[in-house]
Amino acid sequence: MKTAHPMFIKGGALALGLGLVASAGDARAQESSSTRHRLSVYATAGAQAYLSNNRTIGGIGGGLGVRDTLNDRFILQADLSYLSILGNTASLRVGAGVQRSGTYAPAALLTVSTLFGERLSFLTDEHPTRISGPGVTVGITAAPVRFDLQSVQVSVLQLGVGVGSDLPGLGLSYSVSLLEVGSTF
C-alpha cells in the first residue's frame, strides 16, 4: 500500500483551509449585501438659532422630514422647517447618524443645517456691509429620549449645536426639538 507524499497532505490541508475561509467570507458578503431600509416621514416642533457678531437668524416653528433607517442602526434624514419670531425663516437640515437598536433608541447625528430668510443684521468693522447668504453650520444632534416602535418613532427632546463661518468670524447654531413624531410607510 502506498502512502501519500507529505507535501500533498500539507497542500491538501492548506487548500481545504483556504476554501473554508473563502466560503465564510462569501457568507458574510451575502449577509451584508441584504441591507434593510425602513423609510419614514416625520414632523418636528422646536427652535433653531444661528448667532454671530454679524447676524442672528432663527426662531420657533415646525417642519416635515423624511428618514431612512438602515438595518435598524444607521439613520439618514432630511427635513425642512418654517421658523418665525425673528422673521420668516426656513431651515433645511440634513443628517446622518447612528441609533441604538430596540424600543429605546437614543441617537446621535452629524448634521448640516442651512438657515435662510429674514434675519437681524449687525454692521461691524469686520463686516461693514450686510451678509446676504444663508447661515450654514456643521454640528451634532443628540436625541437621548427617543423610542422606535417599528412603525412609529417618537423623540421627546433633541439638542443640537453647530459651528458656521461668516468669514471673518464664526457663528454658532443651537437647536432644540421638543417633539418629533415619525411614521414608517
N, C-alpha and C positions, 0 to 999 in steps of 0.2 A: 504494500500500500504506500502510495506517495503522499507526502505531506506538502502543503503549500509553502512556498518560499516566504520567509518572514517579511520581506519587502511588500509582497502582495497583501498580507494580512494588515500591515500598518496602513497601506494605501487604501484598502477597503474600509477600514475603520475611519480614516480621515474623510473619505468620500461620504460615508454614512453620516458622520458628524456634520459636515458641510450641508448635506441635504436636509437634515433636521433643522439647522439654523435657518436655512433659506425658506423652508416651509413655515416656520414660526414667524419669520419676517413677512411673508405673504399674508398670513392670517392677520397680523397686526395692521398691515396696509389695508386689508379689506374692512376691518373694524373701523379704522379712522376715516375711510372714504365714505362711510354711511353717516354723514353729519345730519343731525336732526335740526330742522329750522322750525321755530314757532313764531309766527307773525302776530302782532297785536297792535291795536290803536289805544292811545291813552289821552286823558285830559289832565291838565295840571293847573294849579292855582297857587300863586305866591308873589314874590317880589324879586326884582333884579335892579342893580345899580352899577354904573361904571363911573368911577370918581378919579379925577386927576386935577392938577393945578389949572388946567385949561378948560375943562368941560365936565358936566355932570349929565348923564343920560340914564333913564330908567323909570321905574315906577312899580305899580301894583296891578296885577291882572291875571289873565289865564290864557291857556293855549291848548293846542292839539298836537299830537305827535304819533309817530309810527316806530315800532321797535321790532327787531329780530333777535330772538334768543337762540343761540346755537348750543345744542347738547345740554340744555338747562344750566349752562355755566357762563357763557360769554354773551355780552349784550352789545348790540349796535343799534343806535337810536338817533332820531332827529325830530325836533319839534319847533313850532312857530307860535309865539305868544304875542298878544297885544297888551301893552302896559300903558297906564295913564297916571296922573297926578303931577308929574313933571312935564307933561305934554303928551302928545301922541307918539308912542314909541313902539317899535316892533323888535322882537328878539328872535333870532334864528340860532338854535343851539344844536350841535352835532356831537355825539359822544360815543365812546367805546369803552367797555369795562368788563368786569367780572362780578358774578354774584355767587352766593352760597347756594348749593342745590338743596331743595327741600321746601317745606312750607314757610319757615322763617328764612328769608332770603336777603340779608343785607347785601348792599352792592357798593362798589366804588368805580367811578368812571373818570376817564380823561376827556375833557370837553373843550370844544372850540365854540365860543359864543360871539355873536355879532349883534350889537345894539345899534339901530339906526332910526332916524326920525327926529322929532323935536328934541332940543337939549338946552341946557343953560351953558352959555359960553363965557369965559373969562379971558380978557386980554392981559397978557403978561409980557415981560421983557423977552422971554424965550419965544413967545408966540404973539406978536403984535397984531396978527390977523386971526380971524376965526378959523378953526379946523373944520373942514367940511365933510370929511369921510366918516364912516361908521366907527364905533368903538369895538375893536376886535381883541379878544382875550383868549388865552390858553390857560386852563386850570383843571382843578379836580372837583368832583362832586361826590359826597358821601351820603348814602341812604341807609342809616342804621336801623330804622324801624320800617322794614319792608317785608311784605308777605306775598308769596306766589302760590296760588291755589289752582294751578294748571290752566284754567280758563279765565281767571280774574287775578290781576295784580293790584295790590294796594300799598302805597307808601305814605306814611303819615308825616314824615319830616325828612327833608333833604337839605343839606348845607353845601354850598359851593363857594369857592374862591378862585380868582384867576388874576393874571397879570397881562397887561397890554402896553403898547408903546404909542406915545403921542409925538415922538421924535422932535426935539429932545424931550425927555421926561417920560415917566411911567404912569400908567393908570392901573388902578385896582378894581376888580369887579367882585361883587358879592351877590349871592343868590340864596333865597330861602324859599323852598317849595313846601307849603303847609299840607297839601293833599295832592296825591296823584293816583288816579284810578285807571286801569287798563283792562281791555278785554281781548282775548285771543279769537282770531277768526280762521 
